Amino acid sequence: VKYHYFICDVFTEQRFGGNQLAVLPDAQKLSDWQMQQIAREFNFSETAFVLPAEAGHTRKVRIFTPTTEIPFA
């Protein structure tokens, strides 16, 4: 199975600076376990998984470090 993702630099105004963040823009078919494994594979400080919106919102985002899920800041 192939999943699309992109990598962006956050907390910076300079290219190739700041922290790397992996973003999977369509994570609705991924299990919690798969999200954790993908975050571990990227091994960035954080990996973001974008899910369909819940009532009253435009999107839901879950954030994982290589070892655990953390609250969206």
The first five atom37 places (N, CA, C, CB, O) and aatype in JSON, in Angstrom:
{
  "aatype": [19, 11, 18, 8, 18, 13, 9, 4, 3, 19, 13, 16, 6, 5, 1, 13, 7, 7, 2, 5, 10, 0, 19, 10, 14, 3, 0, 5, 11, 10, 15, 3, 17, 5, 12, 5, 5, 9, 0, 1, 6, 13, 2, 13, 15, 6, 16, 0, 13, 19, 10, 14, 0, 6, 0, 7, 8, 16, 1, 11, 19, 1, 9, 13, 16, 14, 16, 16, 6, 9, 14, 13, 0],
  "atom_mask": [
    [1, 1, 1, 1, 1],
    [1, 1, 1, 1, 1],
    [1, 1, 1, 1, 1],
    [1, 1, 1, 1, 1],
    [1, 1, 1, 1, 1],
    [1, 1, 1, 1, 1],
    [1, 1, 1, 1, 1],
    [1, 1, 1, 1, 1],
    [1, 1, 1, 1, 1],
    [1, 1, 1, 1, 1],
    [1, 1, 1, 1, 1],
    [1, 1, 1, 1, 1],
    [1, 1, 1, 1, 1],
    [1, 1, 1, 1, 1],
    [1, 1, 1, 1, 1],
    [1, 1, 1, 1, 1],
    [1, 1, 1, 0, 1],
    [1, 1, 1, 0, 1],
    [1, 1, 1, 1, 1],
    [1, 1, 1, 1, 1],
    [1, 1, 1, 1, 1],
    [1, 1, 1, 1, 1],
    [1, 1, 1, 1, 1],
    [1, 1, 1, 1, 1],
    [1, 1, 1, 1, 1],
    [1, 1, 1, 1, 1],
    [1, 1, 1, 1, 1],
    [1, 1, 1, 1, 1],
    [1, 1, 1, 1, 1],
    [1, 1, 1, 1, 1],
    [1, 1, 1, 1, 1],
    [1, 1, 1, 1, 1],
    [1, 1, 1, 1, 1],
    [1, 1, 1, 1, 1],
    [1, 1, 1, 1, 1],
    [1, 1, 1, 1, 1],
    [1, 1, 1, 1, 1],
    [1, 1, 1, 1, 1],
    [1, 1, 1, 1, 1],
    [1, 1, 1, 1, 1],
    [1, 1, 1, 1, 1],
    [1, 1, 1, 1, 1],
    [1, 1, 1, 1, 1],
    [1, 1, 1, 1, 1],
    [1, 1, 1, 1, 1],
    [1, 1, 1, 1, 1],
    [1, 1, 1, 1, 1],
    [1, 1, 1, 1, 1],
    [1, 1, 1, 1, 1],
    [1, 1, 1, 1, 1],
    [1, 1, 1, 1, 1],
    [1, 1, 1, 1, 1],
    [1, 1, 1, 1, 1],
    [1, 1, 1, 1, 1],
    [1, 1, 1, 1, 1],
    [1, 1, 1, 0, 1],
    [1, 1, 1, 1, 1],
    [1, 1, 1, 1, 1],
    [1, 1, 1, 1, 1],
    [1, 1, 1, 1, 1],
    [1, 1, 1, 1, 1],
    [1, 1, 1, 1, 1],
    [1, 1, 1, 1, 1],
    [1, 1, 1, 1, 1],
    [1, 1, 1, 1, 1],
    [1, 1, 1, 1, 1],
    [1, 1, 1, 1, 1],
    [1, 1, 1, 1, 1],
    [1, 1, 1, 1, 1],
    [1, 1, 1, 1, 1],
    [1, 1, 1, 1, 1],
    [1, 1, 1, 1, 1],
    [1, 1, 1, 1, 1]
  ],
  "atom_positions": [
    [[0.84, -1.18, 0.0], [0.0, 0.0, 0.0], [0.89, 1.24, 0.0], [-0.96, 0.0, 1.22], [1.89, 1.3, 0.71]],
    [[0.51, 2.21, -0.8], [1.27, 3.46, -0.86], [0.46, 4.58, -0.22], [1.62, 3.82, -2.33], [-0.75, 4.68, -0.42]],
    [[1.13, 5.42, 0.55], [0.52, 6.58, 1.16], [1.3, 7.81, 0.74], [0.47, 6.45, 2.71], [2.53, 7.81, 0.71]],
    [[0.57, 8.86, 0.43], [1.22, 10.11, 0.05], [1.58, 10.89, 1.31], [0.3, 10.95, -0.88], [0.83, 10.89, 2.29]],
    [[2.72, 11.55, 1.26], [3.16, 12.37, 2.38], [4.02, 13.49, 1.85], [3.93, 11.53, 3.44], [4.51, 13.43, 0.72]],
    [[4.2, 14.5, 2.65], [5.17, 15.53, 2.32], [5.92, 15.9, 3.59], [4.49, 16.77, 1.68], [5.45, 15.68, 4.7]],
    [[7.08, 16.47, 3.4], [7.93, 16.87, 4.51], [8.11, 18.38, 4.43], [9.32, 16.13, 4.48], [8.46, 18.92, 3.38]],
    [[7.86, 19.05, 5.54], [8.05, 20.5, 5.55], [8.92, 20.9, 6.74], [6.68, 21.23, 5.61], [9.05, 20.17, 7.72]],
    [[9.5, 22.07, 6.63], [10.31, 22.64, 7.7], [9.43, 23.61, 8.48], [11.59, 23.36, 7.14], [8.85, 24.52, 7.9]],
    [[9.32, 23.41, 9.79], [8.48, 24.27, 10.63], [9.33, 25.03, 11.63], [7.41, 23.43, 11.37], [10.48, 24.66, 11.91]],
    [[8.77, 26.1, 12.17], [9.45, 26.96, 13.14], [10.69, 27.62, 12.54], [9.85, 26.15, 14.38], [11.72, 27.76, 13.2]],
    [[10.58, 28.02, 11.28], [11.69, 28.69, 10.6], [11.15, 29.54, 9.46], [12.71, 27.66, 10.07], [10.03, 29.33, 8.99]],
    [[11.94, 30.48, 9.03], [11.64, 31.25, 7.83], [12.68, 30.97, 6.75], [11.58, 32.76, 8.14], [12.63, 31.56, 5.67]],
    [[13.61, 30.08, 7.05], [14.68, 29.75, 6.11], [14.52, 28.32, 5.6], [16.06, 29.93, 6.76], [14.18, 27.41, 6.35]],
    [[14.76, 28.15, 4.32], [14.73, 26.82, 3.73], [15.79, 25.94, 4.4], [14.96, 26.89, 2.2], [16.9, 26.39, 4.66]],
    [[15.43, 24.71, 4.65], [16.31, 23.72, 5.28], [16.64, 24.05, 6.74], [17.6, 23.59, 4.5], [17.62, 23.55, 7.28]],
    [[15.83, 24.89, 7.36], [16.02, 25.22, 8.77], [14.86, 24.68, 9.59], [0.0, 0.0, 0.0], [13.97, 24.01, 9.06]],
    [[14.86, 24.96, 10.87], [13.76, 24.55, 11.74], [13.69, 23.05, 11.95], [0.0, 0.0, 0.0], [14.69, 22.34, 11.81]],
    [[12.5, 22.58, 12.29], [12.27, 21.15, 12.5], [11.58, 20.55, 11.29], [11.43, 20.91, 13.77], [10.71, 21.18, 10.68]],
    [[11.96, 19.34, 10.94], [11.27, 18.63, 9.87], [9.98, 18.04, 10.42], [12.16, 17.52, 9.26], [9.95, 17.53, 11.54]],
    [[8.92, 18.12, 9.63], [7.62, 17.56, 9.99], [7.11, 16.77, 8.8], [6.61, 18.68, 10.4], [6.99, 17.3, 7.7]],
    [[6.8, 15.5, 9.02], [6.16, 14.68, 7.99], [4.66, 14.84, 8.14], [6.59, 13.18, 8.09], [4.14, 14.81, 9.26]],
    [[3.95, 15.01, 7.03], [2.5, 15.17, 7.04], [1.89, 14.17, 6.07], [2.08, 16.63, 6.67], [2.25, 14.13, 4.89]],
    [[0.97, 13.36, 6.57], [0.2, 12.45, 5.72], [-1.18, 13.05, 5.58], [0.15, 10.97, 6.31], [-1.97, 13.0, 6.53]],
    [[-1.51, 13.64, 4.41], [-2.75, 14.4, 4.28], [-4.03, 13.57, 4.23], [-2.67, 15.22, 3.05], [-5.12, 14.13, 4.35]],
    [[-3.93, 12.26, 4.07], [-5.12, 11.39, 4.05], [-4.82, 10.13, 4.84], [-5.54, 11.04, 2.59], [-4.42, 9.11, 4.28]],
    [[-5.02, 10.21, 6.14], [-4.68, 9.09, 7.03], [-5.89, 8.32, 7.53], [-3.9, 9.61, 8.22], [-5.79, 7.55, 8.48]],
    [[-7.04, 8.51, 6.89], [-8.26, 7.93, 7.43], [-8.29, 6.41, 7.45], [-9.42, 8.43, 6.65], [-9.06, 5.83, 8.21]],
    [[-7.5, 5.75, 6.65], [-7.5, 4.28, 6.63], [-6.39, 3.68, 7.5], [-7.36, 3.78, 5.21], [-6.24, 2.46, 7.55]],
    [[-5.63, 4.52, 8.17], [-4.53, 4.03, 9.0], [-5.01, 3.74, 10.42], [-3.38, 5.04, 9.02], [-5.78, 4.5, 10.99]],
    [[-4.54, 2.65, 10.97], [-4.84, 2.34, 12.37], [-3.89, 3.12, 13.27], [-4.71, 0.8, 12.64], [-2.9, 3.69, 12.8]],
    [[-4.2, 3.15, 14.56], [-3.3, 3.79, 15.52], [-1.91, 3.16, 15.44], [-3.85, 3.67, 16.95], [-0.91, 3.87, 15.45]],
    [[-1.86, 1.85, 15.36], [-0.59, 1.12, 15.3], [0.2, 1.53, 14.06], [-0.84, -0.4, 15.3], [1.41, 1.75, 14.14]],
    [[-0.48, 1.63, 12.9], [0.2, 2.02, 11.67], [0.75, 3.44, 11.76], [-0.75, 1.89, 10.47], [1.86, 3.71, 11.32]],
    [[-0.04, 4.34, 12.33], [0.44, 5.71, 12.49], [1.7, 5.74, 13.35], [-0.65, 6.6, 13.12], [2.65, 6.45, 13.03]],
    [[1.7, 4.99, 14.42], [2.87, 4.95, 15.29], [4.08, 4.38, 14.57], [2.59, 4.13, 16.54], [5.19, 4.89, 14.72]],
    [[3.88, 3.34, 13.78], [4.99, 2.73, 13.04], [5.54, 3.68, 11.98], [4.53, 1.43, 12.38], [6.75, 3.76, 11.78]],
    [[4.66, 4.41, 11.31], [5.1, 5.38, 10.31], [5.9, 6.5, 10.98], [3.88, 5.97, 9.54], [6.95, 6.91, 10.47]],
    [[5.41, 7.0, 12.11], [6.14, 8.05, 12.84], [7.51, 7.54, 13.28], [5.34, 8.52, 14.07], [8.5, 8.27, 13.21]],
    [[7.56, 6.31, 13.71], [8.84, 5.71, 14.12], [9.78, 5.62, 12.91], [8.63, 4.31, 14.74], [10.98, 5.87, 13.04]],
    [[9.25, 5.27, 11.75], [10.06, 5.14, 10.54], [10.63, 6.5, 10.11], [9.22, 4.54, 9.39], [11.81, 6.59, 9.76]],
    [[9.81, 7.56, 10.14], [10.31, 8.89, 9.8], [11.35, 9.35, 10.83], [9.16, 9.9, 9.73], [12.36, 9.96, 10.46]],
    [[11.12, 9.06, 12.08], [12.03, 9.42, 13.18], [12.25, 10.94, 13.28], [13.36, 8.72, 12.99], [13.34, 11.38, 13.66]],
    [[11.22, 11.73, 12.94], [11.26, 13.17, 13.14], [10.71, 13.46, 14.54], [10.44, 13.94, 12.03], [10.15, 12.57, 15.18]],
    [[10.86, 14.68, 15.0], [10.3, 15.06, 16.3], [8.8, 14.79, 16.32], [10.58, 16.54, 16.6], [8.25, 14.35, 17.33]],
    [[8.12, 15.07, 15.19], [6.68, 14.87, 15.09], [6.29, 14.49, 13.67], [5.93, 16.13, 15.53], [6.92, 14.91, 12.7]],
    [[5.24, 13.7, 13.57], [4.61, 13.34, 12.3], [3.12, 13.62, 12.45], [4.88, 11.84, 11.91], [2.51, 13.21, 13.43]],
    [[2.54, 14.31, 11.46], [1.12, 14.7, 11.52], [0.3, 13.84, 10.57], [0.95, 16.19, 11.18], [0.68, 13.61, 9.43]],
    [[-0.84, 13.38, 11.06], [-1.77, 12.57, 10.29], [-3.09, 13.32, 10.2], [-1.96, 11.15, 10.93], [-3.73, 13.59, 11.22]],
    [[-3.51, 13.65, 8.97], [-4.72, 14.43, 8.76], [-5.88, 13.47, 8.48], [-4.55, 15.44, 7.58], [-5.79, 12.58, 7.64]],
    [[-6.97, 13.68, 9.23], [-8.15, 12.83, 9.15], [-9.37, 13.68, 8.78], [-8.39, 12.1, 10.49], [-9.3, 14.91, 8.86]],
    [[-10.48, 13.04, 8.38], [-11.69, 13.81, 8.07], [-12.15, 14.63, 9.28], [-12.81, 12.86, 7.61], [-11.85, 14.31, 10.43]],
    [[-12.88, 15.66, 8.98], [-13.36, 16.57, 10.02], [-14.39, 15.91, 10.93], [-13.96, 17.81, 9.39], [-15.15, 15.04, 10.51]],
    [[-14.39, 16.35, 12.18], [-15.47, 16.02, 13.1], [-16.46, 17.18, 13.04], [-14.93, 15.78, 14.57], [-16.14, 18.24, 12.49]],
    [[-17.63, 17.0, 13.58], [-18.68, 18.03, 13.53], [-18.15, 19.39, 13.99], [-19.88, 17.61, 14.4], [-17.54, 19.5, 15.06]],
    [[-18.39, 20.41, 13.17], [-17.99, 21.76, 13.53], [-16.54, 22.11, 13.24], [0.0, 0.0, 0.0], [-16.1, 23.21, 13.59]],
    [[-15.8, 21.22, 12.61], [-14.39, 21.46, 12.33], [-14.1, 21.18, 10.85], [-13.48, 20.58, 13.23], [-14.92, 20.58, 10.16]],
    [[-12.94, 21.62, 10.38], [-12.57, 21.37, 8.98], [-11.71, 20.14, 8.8], [-11.86, 22.56, 8.43], [-11.8, 19.47, 7.77]],
    [[-10.87, 19.82, 9.78], [-10.01, 18.63, 9.74], [-9.68, 18.21, 11.16], [-8.7, 18.91, 8.93], [-9.8, 18.98, 12.1]],
    [[-9.27, 16.96, 11.28], [-8.74, 16.46, 12.55], [-7.29, 16.08, 12.28], [-9.58, 15.22, 13.11], [-6.99, 15.43, 11.27]],
    [[-6.39, 16.47, 13.17], [-4.97, 16.15, 13.01], [-4.49, 15.42, 14.26], [-4.12, 17.44, 12.75], [-4.73, 15.87, 15.38]],
    [[-3.83, 14.31, 14.04], [-3.21, 13.57, 15.15], [-1.7, 13.67, 14.98], [-3.68, 12.06, 15.18], [-1.19, 13.56, 13.87]],
    [[-1.0, 13.88, 16.09], [0.44, 14.08, 16.07], [1.11, 12.94, 16.82], [0.82, 15.46, 16.7], [0.73, 12.6, 17.95]],
    [[2.12, 12.34, 16.18], [2.88, 11.26, 16.8], [4.36, 11.61, 16.81], [2.64, 9.93, 16.07], [4.89, 12.16, 15.84]],
    [[5.03, 11.28, 17.9], [6.49, 11.28, 17.95], [6.91, 9.86, 17.58], [7.05, 11.72, 19.39], [6.05, 9.01, 17.35]],
    [[8.19, 9.57, 17.52], [8.59, 8.18, 17.24], [8.14, 7.18, 18.31], [10.09, 8.11, 17.1], [8.15, 5.97, 18.07]],
    [[7.74, 7.67, 19.49], [7.39, 6.74, 20.57], [5.95, 6.81, 21.06], [8.28, 6.98, 21.71], [5.49, 5.87, 21.7]],
    [[5.23, 7.92, 20.79], [3.88, 8.04, 21.34], [3.07, 9.12, 20.62], [3.94, 8.36, 22.83], [3.63, 9.96, 19.92]],
    [[1.76, 9.09, 20.8], [0.91, 10.17, 20.3], [0.92, 11.3, 21.32], [-0.55, 9.67, 20.04], [0.94, 11.07, 22.53]],
    [[0.92, 12.54, 20.82], [0.9, 13.7, 21.71], [-0.28, 14.6, 21.34], [2.24, 14.49, 21.63], [-0.77, 14.53, 20.21]],
    [[-0.73, 15.44, 22.27], [-1.83, 16.36, 21.96], [-1.42, 17.38, 20.91], [-2.31, 17.07, 23.24], [-0.25, 17.77, 20.84]],
    [[-2.38, 17.8, 20.11], [-2.13, 18.85, 19.13], [-1.93, 20.16, 19.89], [-3.31, 18.97, 18.1], [-2.79, 20.56, 20.68]],
    [[-0.81, 20.82, 19.66], [-0.49, 22.05, 20.42], [-1.17, 23.25, 19.82], [1.02, 22.29, 20.45], [-1.02, 24.37, 20.33]]
  ]
}
